[in-house]
């Protein structure tokens, strides 16, 4: 009889636009080669239909965010006391570990781990990202923790992988001067809009918007948050103020394959370093073969150290350096296209989601007893 693994992940709900959610979705099929896979989640303020999940999922709905984690624990307790309880638990917590939210997430990590282990089950806590915090310190909260490889982490490694079946190669690499910026945030909150500007770096593109227009560039801003009228108005007002001459397309129904095929360079101007973060969109861009320009934050070293052709880097928060990088890549297009092709070959070998699944299985088998 096949064993069953339960994925526990708060906020694992549509839309499927954020990296942690998509990583879990992409993991389910390769993990299903080894185990039967189900997921358990909790969210607030919404009711969901079973068909909204590509993976067999139970989602508990609660009234507000303060009850989200307790609701998840309550549902997990029921799962673990059922006759057909799982044989192992994979926990994907939120990645914020500072302030009140961080304290809640640390507490929840410990609760999920203790509940699973008190029932005699191995529990592997997997960090998709850590905005602020130390993975080594977090590992003391649980029995078994895994994070992406690279400097500063000596524990079990689960590298963030991507589903290559959903990431076909771009059809042509042409210097169309069409630039692409993407963000997966979707909630109608001013804080998320500010995150797109000042954490994910859209503000640095807007600062050079007028000069990009002079050089013949256009820009697509792709993010589901701009389906919300208030956020779209804020963005439109900022564009009129900072870059009135730049032709900008706002895409709210983000299809990465169409986006990559319709543009010549993907911009990833992240401004704030995270303790651990391997951006899914960067891996997808590399695998698709679209040229990449990314900031030089330390969190990106794992990607760029793995292959020198991954893309062009520029000094984070420096819009002038970003403009220089864009002009360098487009003025030397033949080399840019060759680098993108080599990056694609590397990404498809090294960052395959099947590798991530195998790492998880190996950890559970060897260390999860």
C-alpha positions in Angstrom: 0.0 0.0 0.0 1.4 3.4 -1.0 2.2 5.8 1.8 0.6 9.2 2.0 2.2 12.5 2.6 0.3 15.6 3.7 1.4 19.0 2.6 0.6 21.6 5.2 0.7 25.2 3.9 -1.2 28.2 5.2 -2.5 30.5 2.5 -2.3 27.8 -0.2 -5.2 29.3 -2.1 -5.9 30.8 -5.6 -4.9 32.9 -7.4 -1.8 30.8 -8.3 0.5 33.7 -8.9 3.0 33.6 -6.0 6.2 31.6 -5.9 5.5 29.6 -2.7 2.1 28.5 -4.0 3.4 27.5 -7.4 6.3 25.6 -5.9 3.9 23.5 -3.9 1.7 23.0 -7.0 4.6 21.9 -9.1 6.0 19.6 -6.4 2.8 17.5 -6.2 3.1 15.6 -9.5 6.7 14.4 -9.0 6.1 13.6 -5.3 3.1 11.5 -6.5 5.6 9.2 -8.1 6.7 8.2 -4.6 3.6 8.9 -2.3 -0.1 9.7 -2.4 -0.2 13.5 -2.0 -2.8 15.6 -0.3 -2.7 19.2 0.9 -4.1 21.1 3.9 -4.4 24.8 4.1 -6.3 27.6 5.9 -7.2 31.1 4.8 -9.5 33.9 5.9 -12.4 36.0 4.5 -13.2 33.7 1.5 -15.0 30.5 0.7 -13.4 28.2 -1.9 -14.7 25.4 -4.1 -12.8 22.1 -4.3 -12.2 22.4 -8.0 -10.0 25.5 -7.4 -7.1 23.3 -6.4 -5.1 21.2 -9.0 -4.0 19.1 -6.0 -6.4 17.3 -3.6 -6.7 19.9 -0.9 -8.8 20.7 2.2 -8.9 24.4 3.0 -10.3 25.7 6.3 -11.9 29.1 6.0 -11.9 31.5 9.0 -13.1 35.0 9.7 -9.8 36.9 10.0 -6.1 36.4 9.7 -5.6 36.1 13.5 -7.4 32.8 13.4 -5.7 31.5 10.2 -2.8 29.5 11.9 -5.0 28.2 14.8 -7.5 27.0 12.2 -4.8 25.2 10.3 -3.6 23.5 13.5 -7.2 22.5 14.4 -7.6 20.9 10.9 -4.2 19.2 11.2 -5.1 17.7 14.5 -8.2 16.2 13.0 -6.2 14.8 10.1 -3.7 13.2 12.4 -6.3 11.6 14.5 -8.2 10.1 11.6 -8.0 6.4 10.8 -6.3 7.1 7.4 -3.9 9.6 8.7 -0.8 10.5 6.6 2.6 8.8 6.9 4.6 12.0 6.8 4.0 15.8 6.9 5.7 18.4 4.7 5.2 21.9 6.2 5.6 25.0 4.0 5.3 28.0 6.4 5.0 31.6 5.5 8.5 33.1 5.0 8.2 36.2 7.3 10.1 35.8 10.5 10.3 39.3 12.0 7.8 41.3 14.0 4.4 40.0 15.2 3.9 38.0 12.0 7.3 36.4 12.4 6.5 35.4 16.0 3.3 33.8 14.9 5.0 31.9 12.1 7.8 30.6 14.4 5.1 29.5 16.9 3.2 27.8 14.1 6.3 26.0 12.8 6.8 24.5 16.3 3.2 23.5 16.7 2.9 21.7 13.4 6.2 19.9 14.0 5.2 18.8 17.6 1.8 17.6 16.4 3.2 15.5 13.7 6.0 14.0 15.8 3.7 13.3 18.8 1.8 11.1 16.4 4.9 9.3 15.4 5.2 10.9 11.9 8.2 12.5 10.3 7.7 16.2 9.7 9.9 18.2 7.3 9.7 22.0 7.4 10.6 23.4 4.0 11.5 27.1 3.7 10.6 28.5 0.3 11.9 31.9 1.4 13.0 33.7 4.5 12.5 37.4 4.3 14.2 38.2 7.6 15.6 35.6 9.9 18.3 33.0 10.2 17.6 29.5 8.9 20.1 28.0 11.3 18.2 29.6 14.2 14.8 28.6 12.8 16.0 25.0 12.5 16.1 24.8 16.3 12.3 25.4 16.4 11.7 22.1 14.7 13.1 18.6 14.4 13.9 18.7 10.7 14.2 21.8 8.5 15.3 22.2 4.9 16.2 25.3 2.9 17.8 26.1 -0.5 21.5 25.5 -0.8 24.3 28.1 -0.9 26.4 30.0 1.6 25.1 30.3 5.1 23.2 27.0 5.4 24.7 23.7 6.3 21.5 21.8 6.9 19.3 19.6 4.6 18.9 21.2 1.2 15.8 21.5 -1.0 16.5 23.7 -3.9 13.6 25.6 -5.4 12.7 24.0 -8.7 10.3 24.7 -11.5 7.9 22.7 -13.7 9.7 22.7 -17.1 6.5 21.4 -18.8 4.9 24.7 -18.0 8.0 26.6 -19.1 8.5 26.1 -22.9 11.3 27.8 -24.7 10.7 31.3 -26.2 10.1 31.0 -29.9 12.5 33.8 -31.0 15.0 36.0 -29.3 14.6 39.3 -31.0 15.7 42.7 -29.8 12.2 44.2 -29.8 13.1 46.6 -26.9 10.0 45.3 -25.1 10.9 45.1 -21.4 9.0 42.9 -18.9 8.5 43.4 -15.1 6.4 40.8 -13.1 5.2 40.4 -9.6 2.8 37.7 -8.2 1.1 39.8 -5.5 -2.6 39.9 -5.8 -4.3 41.3 -2.7 -5.9 44.7 -2.8 -3.7 46.3 -0.2 -1.6 49.5 -0.3 1.2 47.6 1.4 1.4 45.1 -1.5 1.5 48.0 -4.0 4.4 49.6 -2.0 6.1 46.2 -1.9 6.0 46.1 -5.7 7.5 49.6 -5.9 10.1 49.6 -3.1 11.0 45.9 -2.5 10.6 44.4 -5.9 12.1 47.5 -7.5 9.5 48.8 -9.9 10.3 52.3 -8.7 13.8 52.0 -10.2 12.4 51.3 -13.6 10.0 54.2 -13.4 12.9 56.5 -12.5 14.5 55.9 -15.8 11.2 55.6 -17.7 11.6 58.8 -19.7 15.1 57.8 -20.9 13.8 54.3 -21.8 11.2 56.0 -24.0 13.9 58.1 -25.7 15.8 54.9 -26.5 12.6 53.3 -28.0 11.8 50.9 -25.2 8.3 49.9 -24.0 7.4 48.3 -20.7 4.9 45.7 -19.5 4.0 45.6 -15.8 2.5 42.2 -15.1 0.8 41.7 -11.7 -2.6 40.4 -10.7 -2.9 43.2 -8.1 -3.7 45.7 -10.8 -7.1 44.0 -11.4 -8.0 46.1 -8.3 -9.2 49.5 -9.4 -7.5 51.5 -6.5 -4.1 50.0 -7.1 -4.4 50.4 -10.9 -5.3 54.1 -10.4 -2.3 54.5 -8.1 0.0 53.0 -10.7 -1.5 55.1 -13.5 -1.0 58.2 -11.5 2.6 57.3 -10.8 3.3 56.6 -14.5 1.9 60.0 -15.5 4.1 61.7 -13.0 7.4 59.8 -13.4 7.3 58.4 -17.0 4.6 60.1 -19.1 6.4 59.3 -22.4 7.0 55.6 -21.7 4.5 53.3 -23.4 3.4 50.9 -20.6 1.1 47.9 -20.9 -0.5 46.7 -17.6 -1.1 43.0 -17.6 -3.3 41.5 -14.8 -3.9 38.0 -16.2 -0.3 37.0 -16.1 0.6 34.1 -18.4 4.4 33.8 -18.1 4.8 31.9 -21.4 3.0 34.6 -23.4 4.8 37.3 -21.4 8.3 35.8 -22.1 7.5 35.3 -25.8 6.3 38.9 -26.2 9.4 40.6 -24.7 13.1 40.7 -25.1 14.3 41.2 -21.5 13.0 40.2 -18.1 13.8 42.8 -15.4 14.2 41.7 -11.8 15.3 44.8 -9.9 14.7 43.5 -6.4 15.9 46.1 -3.8 15.9 44.3 -0.4 17.9 41.2 0.3 16.2 38.2 1.9 18.0 35.7 4.1 16.9 33.0 1.7 15.0 33.5 -1.6 15.4 31.8 -5.0 12.8 33.7 -7.1 10.6 31.3 -9.2 10.1 33.9 -11.9 13.9 34.2 -12.4 14.3 30.5 -12.8 11.4 30.4 -15.2 12.9 33.2 -17.3 16.2 31.5 -17.4 14.6 28.2 -18.4 12.4 29.8 -21.1 15.5 31.5 -22.5 14.5 35.1 -22.2 17.5 37.4 -21.3 17.6 38.4 -17.7 18.7 41.5 -15.9 18.7 41.2 -12.1 20.0 43.2 -9.1 23.2 42.0 -7.3 21.7 41.2 -4.0 23.4 38.4 -2.1 20.3 36.2 -2.2 20.8 35.9 -5.9 24.3 34.5 -5.6 23.1 30.9 -5.5 21.6 31.4 -9.0 24.4 33.3 -10.6 27.2 31.3 -8.9 25.7 28.1 -10.5 26.3 29.4 -14.0 28.1 32.5 -15.3 25.6 32.9 -18.2 22.5 33.4 -16.1 22.1 37.0 -16.9 23.4 40.6 -16.3 23.6 42.0 -12.8 23.5 45.6 -11.7 23.8 47.4 -8.4 20.6 47.1 -6.4 18.6 50.4 -5.9 20.8 52.1 -8.6 18.5 53.1 -11.5 21.4 54.5 -13.5 23.1 51.1 -13.3 19.9 49.4 -14.3 19.7 51.7 -17.4 23.3 50.9 -18.3 22.6 47.2 -18.0 19.5 47.4 -20.3 21.5 49.4 -22.9 24.5 47.0 -22.6 22.3 43.9 -23.2 20.4 45.4 -26.1 23.4 47.0 -27.8 25.2 43.6 -27.7 22.3 41.5 -28.7 24.1 38.6 -30.2 26.0 37.9 -27.0 22.9 38.5 -25.0 21.0 35.9 -27.0 23.8 33.4 -26.7 24.0 33.8 -23.0 20.2 33.3 -22.7 20.5 30.1 -24.6 23.2 28.8 -22.3 21.3 29.9 -19.2 18.3 27.9 -20.5 20.3 24.7 -20.9 21.7 25.1 -17.4 18.3 26.0 -15.7 16.6 23.0 -17.3 19.2 20.7 -15.9 19.9 22.2 -12.5 16.5 23.8 -11.5 14.1 21.0 -12.5 11.3 20.5 -10.0 11.9 16.7 -10.2 15.3 17.4 -8.5 13.5 19.2 -5.6 11.1 16.3 -5.2 14.0 13.8 -5.1 15.7 15.9 -2.4 12.6 15.9 -0.3 12.1 12.1 -0.6 15.8 11.5 0.3 15.6 13.7 3.4 12.4 11.9 4.6 13.9 8.5 4.0 17.3 9.1 5.5 16.6 11.7 8.3 12.9 11.6 8.9 12.7 8.5 11.0 
